[in-house]
């Protein structure tokens, strides 16, 4: 069971449901599983298959089918108006589940004629708080650090095959998804830009410097970063500066949805793993409850830094500092905890055995902190 499954089933009784997220994260597998377990007489259509495409164009399905799944339907020109018409006319007869690659989210935002007719859910890779049955938290953490959380490499648990899978995935995203969506002439330069980002996880990303390294304009580098975010390859974390007069204002940090994409050391991989797990939780809360959540960091001109700040509707909920092996309470975390007085302050240490509290701050390990009970269902083996 994936963590968003029961929430999707509930929403399907009210509106259409869209499932977005990174390529190869398991959207199609989840949709077919839902058909098998909850809508056994439902029908699945994939726009990439000629036979299914003809059935879609001719609207060939049973009138009493409980659920219709349209996969990659966003590749159909004017798909939104087509789907709007189908839903408005036959919505009382069927539930509708729409899945697709990262491009679904891009097209969804461009003039949303379907507004009010669907709920949107973002599916993320496996994390410490959502592991397949039979995999212990300790083993799961090891695989996440080494292989990343995408289902195929995570479950296969083979380092060599994971390298091959990752190279092929990069190639598909850059040469298929990005090429189809964006007018980028030199994909080789974009690949170099991406590799430079893979080496800068956890550090400030100064786009003007990266642009100089790749020998492109700042505007081009900024556009490339936005494209890579839209493709669900990576996400930016921006600095928090409200009520902090000496905070830095511009350079973001960058993290990858696939923890295996990180080219840094164990410390960088662990920080990325924490970032992906946190953004997964915040996307889940946004999709389920409708509140606006943000993940930011703090860094001031004196160099005091906090890795992550969680905000709900603009208000700080928690400060989080990440360390791979240092159990000593962070001076910066203590400083900002006293200054900002957040409801929670946490220092996550990858190698820590037993959690403890000091100066109102919880110092703990990722397995203790990222409990599967967060999602309200059994997400852990």
Secondary structure as UniProt FT lines:
FT   TURN            3..4
FT   HELIX           5..12
FT   TURN            13..14
FT   STRAND          16..21
FT   TURN            23..24
FT   HELIX           27..38
FT   TURN            40..41
FT   STRAND          43..46
FT   TURN            47..48
FT   HELIX           50..57
FT   TURN            58..59
FT   TURN            63..64
FT   STRAND          67..71
FT   HELIX           73..75
FT   TURN            77..78
FT   HELIX           79..90
FT   TURN            91..93
FT   STRAND          95..99
FT   HELIX           103..109
FT   TURN            113..116
FT   STRAND          118..123
FT   TURN            128..129
FT   TURN            133..134
FT   HELIX           137..147
FT   HELIX           151..156
FT   HELIX           159..172
FT   HELIX           173..178
FT   HELIX           179..181
FT   HELIX           187..198
FT   TURN            201..202
FT   STRAND          204..205
FT   HELIX           207..214
FT   HELIX           218..230
FT   TURN            231..232
FT   STRAND          234..239
FT   TURN            242..243
FT   TURN            245..246
FT   STRAND          252..256
FT   HELIX           259..261
FT   HELIX           266..289
FT   STRAND          293..300
FT   TURN            301..302
FT   STRAND          305..312
FT   TURN            313..314
FT   STRAND          315..323
FT   HELIX           331..340
FT   STRAND          344..349
FT   TURN            350..351
FT   STRAND          356..358
FT   TURN            359..360
FT   STRAND          361..364
FT   HELIX           366..369
FT   HELIX           372..375
//
